[in-house]
Amino acid sequence: MIQFDHVSKTYPGGHTALDELTLDIRHGELLVLAGHSGAGKSTLLKLVAALESPSSGRVMVNGLDVGRMRQSQIPYLRRSLGLVMQEHRLLMDRSVLDNVMLPLQVSGEIARTSKREAITRASVALEKVGLSGFEKALPVTLSGGEQQRVAIARAIVNRPSILIADEPTAHLDPAYARDIAALFRSFHAAGVTLILATHDDTLYSPYGARRIELAHGKLMQ
């Protein structure tokens, strides 16, 4: 499903984030990326989501060469992806429901379906993350853990086949972090390919995750 073939990524200024990385991620896999800060974990995730392009090598996602995609093709790729990045970037002046519905608006899904169906899908996503009844709340009134759940609901509202999460439990207390890890496990159990970068890979050890470690842009194990 996802292949990295001798992929390198060098940013302006000369910093090499990934160095000749070769990696296959199988359909339906639960993959945990470990490594020090700056190891290249976030860059790897951004390459899968076409938020960055490789400097050399090839990244294939669902048969598409990400580095050679036209700009018009990227929205098509992202319809199959759910993204939970380090910064929630929730719209604080909009309701929780509006935040979760945003990907449906961006992808044009609301134009293809009714507004009522979009509301239903967003409500179902909130139910899956344990936030039923929060539809009208503003994100600013929620705790950090609840805001993270809104971000996860937003990521799954498009029913993605691949879910990408960058340090989803970094700022949560241990109990809440375990809850979020269990939530991701439930998505994986439903058949979603899950790729997580985390500072605490022990959260996912009970779920049989494949762990790989990056160090200075290279694959260690």
N, C-alpha and C positions, 0 to 999 in steps of 0.2 A: 504493500500500500504506500509506504513512504521509504524512499531510498536516498541516502547521501553517498555520492560517488566522488571520493577525493575532493571534498569541498573545503575551500578556504574562504575566509572573509577577513579582509583588511579594511579598516576604516581610514578616512582622511587623517593624516598625521602619522600614519604608519603602524597603528596598533593592530595586531593580528588577533582577532577574537577566536577564529577557528582555523586549524592548520591541518590540511589534508585528511579531513574526517571522512571515514567510510562507515556507514551504519545502515542496517535494514530494520524497519519497524513493521511488524506484522499486523495484519488486520485483526482487530479485537484484542490487541495487546494492552497491558498495563505496564507502562515504562516510566521509571523514575530516574531523573537526571540528578546526579549528585556532583559536588565539587565546590571548591572555594569561590569566594566572591571574585568575579571577573574571569571565571574558568571558561566561559563561552556558552553557558546554559541558556541564557536569555536570547543570545544571538541565534542559537539553534532553533528555538521556538519561533522566532521572528522569520526565519527563513522558510519554515513550513507554512506559515501564514502569509507569505509574500509581503511581509512588512519590510523585509530587506531582500536584496539579491546577492547571490554568491559572487565573490571576486573571481573564483575559478572553480572548476568542478561542476557537478550537476545535482540538483535537488528535484526528485520526482515525487509528486503527490497525486495519487489516484490517476496515474498515467500522464500527468501534465508536468512538463518541464518548467518549474517555477521561474527560473532565471531567464527564460526566453518568452514568457507570457506577455502578450500585449496588455496594456492597461485595461482594455475593455473586457479581458478574460478574467481578471482578478476577482471581480464580484461573483462570478460563477464558481470559482474555487472556494471562496469564503462561505458560500451557502452551505457547504458540507463541513465547515469548521465552527467550533465554538471556542471563544477566546476569553480567558480570565487572566488579565495581566496584573502586574504588581500594583499599578495605580488603578483604582476602581473607575475613576472618571465618570461617576454618576452625575446626572444633571440635578443639582440640588434644588432647583426651582420647579421641578416637575415631580409628579407623584411616582411612587414605586411602580405602579402599573405602567405609566408612560415610559419609564426607564426600561422596563422589561420588553415593552412593545417596540422599542427603537429599532432593533435589527430587522423586524418585519417591515418597518417603513423604509429603511435604507435599501433592503433587498427588493422592494417592490411587491412583497408578499401581500400587503394590505390591498394594493391595487388589484391583485388577482383574486382576492377573497373578500368577504365582507368584513366590515369593521367589528361586527359582533363576533365573528369567528376569531379574529385577531385578539380580541379581549379575552375570549375563552382560552386560547392557547397561552396567553400571558398568565392568566389566572392559574392554569394547570401547572405551568412552570414554577410559579410561586408556591403552589401546594407541594410540589416535589421537594422544594428546599425548606419546607416548614414555615412558610410565611403567609399562609392563608389568613385573610383578614387585614393584611397590611397594604392592600391595594391603593388606598387613598393617602397613606402616610407620605410625608416628605423624607427623603433619605437623611437629611440633617438631624432628624429626630431619632434615628436608629443608632444602635451600638455599632462598633466596628465589625463585630461578627455578623450582625444582621445586614450591614451594608455589603459584606462579602457574599452573603447568601443572595442578595439582590443581583450582584454582579454575576453570580453563577446562574441564576434564573435567566438573566439576559443572555448568557452564553448558550443556554440549551433551548431557548424558545424556538429556534429554527430547526430543532431536532437534528443536530449535527451527527455525522458518523465519526468525526474526530473531535475530541475535546482537548484543548491545550491550556495548561494552567502554569503560571509563573509565580512561584512562592505563594501559593494561595493561603497558607497558614502562618506567614511570617510574623504578623503582628497580633496574633491571637493567643489567649491563654491556653494552657495544655488541654483542658477539658473541651474547649470550643474547637481547638485544632483537631482533636480526635473525632469530634462530630463531623467536621468538614471532610476529613479523610474518609470516614464511613459513607458520607454522601457521595463522594467521587467513586467509591467502590460500588455503590448501587448503580451508578451510570455504567460503569464497566461491566457489571453483571448483566445489564440489559443489552450488551453487545457493542457499546461505544469504545472505540480505540482511544486510550487515555494516555497523554504524555504530560508529565509533571516535572517541573524543576522545583526542588525543595532543599531547604537547609536541614531538614529532619526526615531522612528517608526511612527511619524506623517506624514512622506512622503508617507506612504502607507495607511493611514486611509481613504482617499477618495476612495480607491479601494475595500473596504470591507474586508480587511485582518483580519485573526484571529491573535490576539496578545497573546503571552504567555510570562511570565516573569520568568527569573531564578535569583536566589540569592544564592551564595555559593553552587552551584551545585544542588539546590533543585527547584522544580517547585512551583512558587508562585501563578500564576493564568493562 
